């Protein structure tokens, strides 16, 4: 399983890996993270962050999204 996860991370683009690292860092710092938090830290548009997170999920990277009040996604 560890090797499988390493292989998945090796297939990420530099930008995808950057967004994942920002997500991971923010989660360690503040706990629950929104697209806006990531966008602000990474200096990207929220729509770009949503796209990168979707790509990470598609590539099998363990990202958990939670919807609050059917509006905010953590």
N, C-alpha and C positions, 0 to 999 in steps of 0.2 A: 504494500500500500504506500509506503514511504517513497519508493522509487517511482510509482505511478504519479504521485503528487509532484515530485521533482520534475518529471517529464512534462507535466502540464505547465509548470511555471517556466520551463525552458522555451515553450512555444509562444509565450506572451511577447507582444511588441514592447518596446521600451516605454511607450506611453501607458500601455495597459498595466505594466508592472509598476510604474510610477503612481498611477491612481490607486492600485492595490496597496502600495506601501503607505500612501497618504491615509487611506482608509484604516489600515492597521494601526498606524501611529495615533491617529485621532481617537480611535476606539480605546487605546491604552490610556490616553490623556483624559478624555471626557466621558467615556462610556458610549452612550447611544449617539450615533452619527447620522446626519442627514446629508442629502445631496448638496445642500447649500454649504454645509460645513466643509465638505470635500472640495467643492468648487472654489470657495474662498481661499482655502489653504493652497490649492494647486493652481490658482489663478486661471481657472477654466470656467466656461459657461455651465450652468446646471444641466442643460440638455446634453452637453458633451459628456459630463460625468455619468448621466443616466445611460448613455450609449456605451461608455466604457464598462460600467458595471454589468450591463446586459451581456457584453462580449465576454467578460470574466465568467459569468454564470454559464454561458454557452460552452466555454472551453473547459468547464468542469472545476473551476476554482471555487472553493467553499466560501460563498458569500450568502449571508442570510438576510433577507429583507422582511421587514415587519411594517404593516400599514396601520397607522393610528387614526382613528375616526374617519377612515376612508379618505384621508387627505395626505397626511405626512408619512413619508416612508423612511424608516430607519434601517 
